[in-house]
Amino acid sequence: MCTSIALTTKDTYTGRNLDLEYAFGEKVVITPRNFKLEFHKMSTLETHQAIIGMASVAEGYPLYAEAVNESGVYMAGLNFPGNAHYPPEGDAKEALAPYELIPYLLGTCQTAAEAAEQMKRIPLLGVPFRPNMPLAPLHWHIADKHGAFVAEPMADGVKVYPDPVGVLTNNPTFPFHLTNLTQYRGLSAAQPDNTLDPALELPPFGQGMGAIGLPGDWSPASRYVRTAFCKRNSVCEDSEESSVSQFFHLLDTVAMPRGSVRTPEGNCDITRYSCCINTNTGTYYYKTYDNCAITAVALTEERRVGDKLLEFPLDTKLRITWQEG
């Protein structure tokens, strides 16, 4: 369960909530240009674009949940159970395992459109990183300053869709979410007109009544509609601080408090972290479930070069500022 957003204010900002019942060793990881990236069937990338994002590191390899490269291309994997299909290893000379997609595409592509075309061209490979690490069923959100795409690996091939809304959640498939928005076309951030019976005096008794009917649950379809509505009506000042603050407020509208969503096993899904990435500068902002203060990691030029992964453990301890009178 996750929600991903692409938003343009003064710059283009991308990011997501990662909703999960367990930690996966996540940390902010920078893959510099000269870190060797190896793949099952693709040629090794001795050099490539620098990448920053949230990942676990297994045997020295960055397993990214989402990331952005130095060209400003963003890619995030979101849960897509029951629909995601990865064909078994075949005879194709070129193919990518799901965990290889973000390192390879962000390492080689300069635009989201280019990454989307690569998703159409390069077959997927149903091979896990290790036998004891099952493949996660995913679809992907791809975005940059020019627009966004959704890529969904289905049984009849990878479907790639332009994303005019700039939002992705989980099941059902992406065309459903776009069609489902039609049911909410009457929502508004403004006060509603009395179209029920103009002859009756029916004054609004509170602000926000134009959005009556906006779904409030945490299902993927409802989170999609709620995020699309809030993003479409989003207003902020033309500054980095205002843009970053607004982005996190958008994610907060669909964040999961502990206890609100329970898995079939009885575990609590929570928003483990939320992130916002300025794709123009490569600055990665995040907050965690237990630490709502925003922490930032910069993709500086010094960090873009080199041949070793740079790992930044998450700041997860709640910090409270005590104000003296």
C-alpha positions as CSV (number, residue, x, y, z in Angstrom):
1,M,0.0,0.0,0.0
2,C,1.6,3.3,-1.1
3,T,0.8,6.6,-2.7
4,S,3.1,8.4,-5.2
5,I,2.8,12.1,-6.3
6,A,4.4,14.3,-9.0
7,L,3.8,18.0,-8.3
8,T,5.2,21.1,-10.1
9,T,5.4,24.4,-8.2
10,K,8.6,26.5,-8.6
11,D,10.4,23.2,-9.3
12,T,9.2,19.6,-9.9
13,Y,8.7,17.6,-6.7
14,T,8.1,13.8,-6.6
15,G,7.8,11.4,-3.7
16,R,5.6,9.0,-1.9
17,N,4.2,7.4,1.2
18,L,5.5,3.9,1.8
19,D,2.9,2.0,3.7
20,L,4.0,-1.3,5.2
21,E,3.7,-3.4,8.3
22,Y,7.4,-4.0,8.7
23,A,10.7,-2.3,8.2
24,F,12.9,-3.5,5.3
25,G,16.3,-2.0,6.3
26,E,15.5,1.2,4.5
27,K,17.9,4.1,4.4
28,V,18.7,7.0,2.0
29,V,21.2,5.7,-0.5
30,I,23.3,7.6,-3.1
31,T,24.6,5.5,-6.0
32,P,27.4,7.7,-7.5
33,R,28.3,7.7,-11.1
34,N,31.2,5.3,-10.9
35,F,29.6,2.6,-8.7
36,K,29.5,-0.5,-10.9
37,L,26.0,-1.7,-11.5
38,E,25.7,-5.3,-12.6
39,F,22.6,-7.1,-14.1
40,H,21.5,-10.6,-15.0
41,K,21.2,-10.0,-18.7
42,M,22.1,-6.4,-19.3
43,S,25.6,-5.1,-19.8
44,T,27.3,-3.8,-16.7
45,L,27.2,-0.1,-16.2
46,E,30.7,1.0,-15.3
47,T,29.5,4.6,-15.3
48,H,26.0,6.1,-15.2
49,Q,23.9,8.9,-13.8
50,A,24.1,9.4,-10.0
51,I,21.0,8.3,-8.2
52,I,19.5,9.2,-4.8
53,G,16.6,7.5,-3.1
54,M,15.3,5.1,-0.4
55,A,16.7,1.6,-0.5
56,S,17.8,-1.4,1.4
57,V,21.4,-2.5,0.6
58,A,21.8,-6.3,0.1
59,E,25.3,-7.7,-0.6
60,G,26.4,-4.3,-1.7
61,Y,23.6,-3.7,-4.2
62,P,21.0,-0.9,-3.8
63,L,17.4,-2.2,-3.8
64,Y,15.5,1.0,-4.4
65,A,11.9,1.6,-3.4
66,E,12.0,5.0,-5.2
67,A,14.7,7.3,-6.4
68,V,15.6,10.2,-8.7
69,N,18.6,10.6,-11.0
70,E,20.7,13.7,-11.6
71,S,18.6,14.4,-14.8
72,G,15.5,14.7,-12.6
73,V,13.8,11.5,-13.6
74,Y,11.9,9.8,-10.7
75,M,10.8,6.2,-10.5
76,A,8.9,4.5,-7.6
77,G,7.7,0.9,-7.2
78,L,4.3,0.5,-5.6
79,N,2.5,-2.7,-4.5
80,F,0.4,-4.3,-7.2
81,P,-0.5,-7.8,-5.9
82,G,-2.6,-10.1,-8.0
83,N,-1.9,-8.2,-11.2
84,A,1.8,-7.9,-11.5
85,H,3.2,-10.7,-13.7
86,Y,6.9,-11.4,-14.3
87,P,7.6,-14.0,-16.9
88,P,10.2,-16.7,-16.1
89,E,13.7,-16.4,-17.4
90,G,13.7,-17.0,-21.2
91,D,16.0,-16.7,-24.1
92,A,15.9,-12.9,-24.4
93,K,19.4,-11.5,-24.6
94,E,18.3,-8.4,-22.8
95,A,15.9,-8.4,-19.8
96,L,15.6,-6.7,-16.4
97,A,14.6,-8.2,-13.1
98,P,12.1,-6.0,-11.2
99,Y,14.7,-4.9,-8.6
100,E,17.1,-3.9,-11.5
101,L,14.6,-1.5,-13.1
102,I,15.2,1.6,-11.0
103,P,19.1,1.3,-11.0
104,Y,19.2,0.6,-14.8
105,L,16.6,3.1,-16.0
106,L,17.7,5.9,-13.8
107,G,21.3,5.1,-14.5
108,T,20.7,5.4,-18.3
109,C,17.7,7.6,-19.0
110,Q,17.6,11.4,-19.2
111,T,13.8,11.8,-19.4
112,A,10.7,10.1,-18.0
113,A,9.5,9.5,-21.6
114,E,12.8,7.7,-22.4
115,A,12.4,5.5,-19.3
116,A,8.8,4.7,-20.3
117,E,9.9,3.7,-23.8
118,Q,12.5,1.4,-22.2
119,M,9.8,-0.2,-20.1
120,K,8.0,-1.1,-23.4
121,R,11.1,-2.4,-25.0
122,I,13.0,-4.4,-22.4
123,P,11.4,-7.6,-21.2
124,L,11.0,-8.2,-17.5
125,L,12.7,-11.2,-15.9
126,G,11.0,-13.1,-13.1
127,V,14.2,-13.7,-11.1
128,P,14.5,-12.6,-7.4
129,F,17.6,-11.0,-6.0
130,R,18.1,-14.1,-4.0
131,P,16.0,-17.3,-3.7
132,N,15.1,-16.3,-0.1
133,M,13.9,-12.8,-1.2
134,P,10.6,-13.2,-3.1
135,L,9.8,-10.8,-5.9
136,A,7.6,-8.0,-4.8
137,P,4.5,-7.6,-7.1
138,L,4.9,-4.0,-8.3
139,H,3.9,-1.4,-10.8
140,W,5.9,1.8,-11.3
141,H,5.4,5.6,-11.3
142,I,7.8,7.4,-13.6
143,A,7.9,11.2,-13.7
144,D,10.0,14.3,-14.5
145,K,9.4,18.0,-15.1
146,H,7.7,17.2,-18.5
147,G,5.1,14.7,-17.3
148,A,4.4,11.3,-15.7
149,F,3.8,7.7,-16.8
150,V,2.6,4.5,-15.1
151,A,4.1,1.1,-16.1
152,E,2.2,-2.1,-15.2
153,P,3.5,-5.6,-15.8
154,M,0.5,-7.7,-16.8
155,A,0.2,-11.3,-18.0
156,D,-0.1,-10.0,-21.6
157,G,2.9,-7.7,-21.3
158,V,4.0,-4.4,-19.8
159,K,1.4,-1.7,-20.2
160,V,2.7,1.9,-20.2
161,Y,0.2,4.8,-19.7
162,P,0.6,8.5,-19.8
163,D,-0.4,9.9,-16.3
164,P,-2.2,13.2,-16.6
165,V,-3.1,13.3,-12.9
166,G,0.4,12.7,-11.5
167,V,-0.8,10.2,-8.9
168,L,-0.4,6.5,-8.4
169,T,-1.6,4.2,-5.6
170,N,-2.2,0.4,-5.9
171,N,-4.9,-2.0,-7.3
172,P,-6.9,-2.0,-9.5
173,T,-5.1,-1.2,-12.7
174,F,-4.3,2.4,-13.7
175,P,-7.2,2.8,-16.3
176,F,-9.7,2.0,-13.5
177,H,-8.4,4.9,-11.4
178,L,-8.8,7.4,-14.2
179,T,-12.3,6.1,-15.0
180,N,-13.2,6.1,-11.3
181,L,-12.4,9.9,-11.1
182,T,-15.5,10.5,-13.3
183,Q,-17.7,9.6,-10.3
184,Y,-16.2,12.6,-8.4
185,R,-16.3,15.3,-11.1
186,G,-18.7,17.3,-9.0
187,L,-16.2,17.8,-6.1
188,S,-15.0,21.3,-5.5
189,A,-12.8,23.2,-3.0
190,A,-15.4,26.0,-3.2
191,Q,-18.7,26.1,-1.5
192,P,-21.3,24.2,-3.5
193,D,-24.3,25.8,-5.3
194,N,-27.8,24.7,-4.3
195,T,-28.7,22.6,-7.3
196,L,-31.0,20.4,-5.3
197,D,-33.8,23.0,-5.1
198,P,-32.8,26.6,-5.7
199,A,-36.2,27.6,-4.3
200,L,-35.3,26.3,-0.9
201,E,-33.0,28.3,1.4
202,L,-30.2,25.8,2.1
203,P,-27.2,27.9,3.3
204,P,-24.0,26.0,3.9
205,F,-23.4,25.4,7.6
206,G,-19.6,25.1,7.3
207,Q,-16.6,25.4,5.0
208,G,-15.5,22.5,2.9
209,M,-19.0,21.3,1.9
210,G,-18.0,21.3,-1.8
211,A,-16.0,18.2,-1.1
212,I,-18.8,16.2,0.5
213,G,-18.5,12.7,-1.0
214,L,-14.7,12.7,-1.1
215,P,-13.8,9.2,0.2
216,G,-12.0,9.0,3.5
217,D,-10.9,5.4,3.8
218,W,-7.4,4.0,3.0
219,S,-8.3,1.7,0.1
220,P,-6.1,2.4,-3.0
221,A,-9.1,3.7,-5.0
222,S,-10.1,6.1,-2.3
223,R,-6.5,7.3,-1.6
224,Y,-6.2,7.9,-5.4
225,V,-9.3,10.1,-5.5
226,R,-8.3,12.0,-2.3
227,T,-4.8,12.6,-3.5
228,A,-5.9,13.7,-6.9
229,F,-8.4,16.2,-5.4
230,C,-5.9,17.7,-2.9
231,K,-3.2,17.9,-5.6
232,R,-5.4,19.5,-8.1
233,N,-6.5,22.2,-5.6
234,S,-3.0,22.6,-4.0
235,V,-1.8,26.2,-3.4
236,C,1.6,27.2,-2.0
237,E,4.1,30.0,-2.1
238,D,6.9,30.1,-4.7
239,S,9.7,28.9,-2.4
240,E,11.5,25.7,-1.5
241,E,10.2,25.7,2.0
242,S,6.6,26.2,1.0
243,S,6.7,23.6,-1.8
244,V,8.3,21.0,0.5
245,S,5.8,21.7,3.3
246,Q,2.9,21.5,0.9
247,F,4.1,18.3,-0.6
248,F,4.2,16.6,2.8
249,H,0.8,18.0,3.6
250,L,-0.6,16.3,0.5
251,L,1.0,13.0,1.5
252,D,-0.4,13.4,5.0
253,T,-4.0,13.4,3.7
254,V,-3.5,9.6,2.8
255,A,-1.0,8.6,5.6
256,M,-2.0,5.6,7.7
257,P,-2.0,5.9,11.5
258,R,-1.1,2.8,13.4
259,G,-4.2,0.7,13.9
260,S,-6.3,2.2,11.1
261,V,-5.4,-0.6,8.6
262,R,-4.8,-4.2,9.6
263,T,-3.5,-6.9,7.3
264,P,-5.1,-10.4,7.1
265,E,-2.4,-11.5,9.5
266,G,-3.5,-8.9,12.1
267,N,-0.5,-6.6,11.6
268,C,-0.8,-2.9,11.3
269,D,0.0,-1.2,8.1
270,I,1.5,2.2,8.8
271,T,3.2,5.0,6.7
272,R,6.7,4.0,7.5
273,Y,8.1,7.1,5.8
274,S,7.1,9.9,3.5
275,C,9.5,11.5,1.1
276,C,9.7,14.5,-1.2
277,I,12.4,14.9,-3.8
278,N,13.2,18.1,-5.6
279,T,14.0,16.7,-9.0
280,N,15.8,19.9,-10.1
281,T,18.4,19.8,-7.3
282,G,18.3,16.1,-6.2
283,T,17.5,17.0,-2.6
284,Y,15.8,14.1,-0.8
285,Y,13.5,15.1,2.1
286,Y,11.9,12.6,4.3
287,K,10.1,12.0,7.6
288,T,9.3,8.8,9.4
289,Y,6.4,7.4,11.3
290,D,8.0,8.2,14.7
291,N,9.9,11.4,13.6
292,C,7.6,13.9,11.9
293,A,10.5,16.4,11.6
294,I,11.8,16.7,8.0
295,T,15.3,15.5,7.3
296,A,17.2,16.3,4.1
297,V,20.0,14.6,2.2
298,A,21.5,16.6,-0.7
299,L,22.8,15.0,-3.9
300,T,25.9,17.3,-4.1
301,E,28.4,17.2,-6.9
302,E,30.9,15.7,-4.5
303,R,28.5,12.9,-3.7
304,R,27.7,12.3,-7.4
305,V,31.2,11.1,-8.2
306,G,33.1,8.2,-6.7
307,D,32.6,4.4,-6.8
308,K,31.1,3.5,-3.4
309,L,27.5,3.6,-2.2
310,L,26.8,6.4,0.3
311,E,24.3,5.3,3.0
312,F,22.4,7.6,5.4
313,P,20.5,5.8,8.2
314,L,17.1,7.2,8.9
315,D,16.6,9.7,11.7
316,T,13.7,8.0,13.4
317,K,13.7,9.4,16.9
318,L,11.0,11.9,17.7
319,R,12.4,15.3,18.3
320,I,10.4,17.9,20.3
321,T,11.5,21.5,20.5
322,W,10.6,22.9,23.9
323,Q,9.8,26.6,23.7
324,E,10.7,28.8,26.7
325,G,8.4,31.6,27.6
